Amino acid sequence: MTHKALIVIDVQHSFRHSTYWSENDLPDYLEKQQALIDGCVQRGIPVVQVFHVEDQGHFSMQSGNVRALSELSINPQLVIHKRYHSAFAGTPLAARLTEMDVTTLIISGIRTEQCCETTTRQASDSGFKVDFVSEATLTFPMTHLRSGREYTSAQIRERTELVLEERFARIVTVEQALEG
């Protein structure tokens, strides 16, 4: 029996309506995300899908956009709706993982530096071991409000790896996440 679970965070159609949405990194991300999902299913690792939900706009349930990106094939064992950056905040996620005897989380999804990183930090602080699969996360370029400096998706991902590794998570590839 495995003590791992894959957490797929906010891989939802809602983002396609955001002003910052870009398809530049999407093909590579989807390939890695799908390989991670498929590998977990093959190994009997439960898949948990998390959706961000808001009262209005493209992240509202009424919008019809709170659904998996159409390019993704996923059949989760558990679906969580969250209203905060962390998939743990205000949700039954921790209790459900404990019921499932999960001790290690494999984190993936959208956006690397926001919901994926925040969930990772809270998971670690809650006693879970975390494998952060950076290559199976997606983010978008950002501009620093004070300096005006633009950061690429790759720079943001690297920064997230820097602050998480050896503090909150083990940074791994898809293949490493699926080992043992």
C-alpha positions, 0 to 999 in steps of 0.5 A: 500500500502506498502512503503517497498522494498526487495533488493536482492544483488548479489545473482548470479552464478558469485560467484561460480567461485571465489576462496573463494566460499564455500557452507558451509553456502549456504543451510541455507542462501538460505532457509532464502533468499527464505523465505524472497523473498516468504514472500515479494511477499505474502505481496505485497512488491516489489522485486528488484534484483541487479547484480554486473557486470564487463567488464571481467571475471566471473562477465561480462555479456558475461560470462553467470554467471550474473544470479540468483543462480539456487537454488533461485526462484525469479521474481523481479519487478526491476533488477539493474546492478551495477559496484560498491559495493553499489547498489545505486552508478551509478545506477537508484535505488534511483530514481526508489525506489522514484517513487515506493514510497518506504521509507524502504528497506529490505537488503539481499544478497551476501556478507554481509560485502561488497555490502550488508553493503555498500548499507545499509550505502548509503541507510541510508545516502540517507534517507531510513529506512533500515532493514538489514536481516543478516541471509539472507546474505551470506559471506565467511571466510577471512584472515586479510592481516597484522595479518594473523588472519582468520575470520569466516563467522559468525564473519564477519556477527557479525561485520557487525551487530555491525557497522550497528545497531542503526547507519545505520539499524535495524538488523532483522530476516526474520520474523521481516522484514516481520512484519507490 
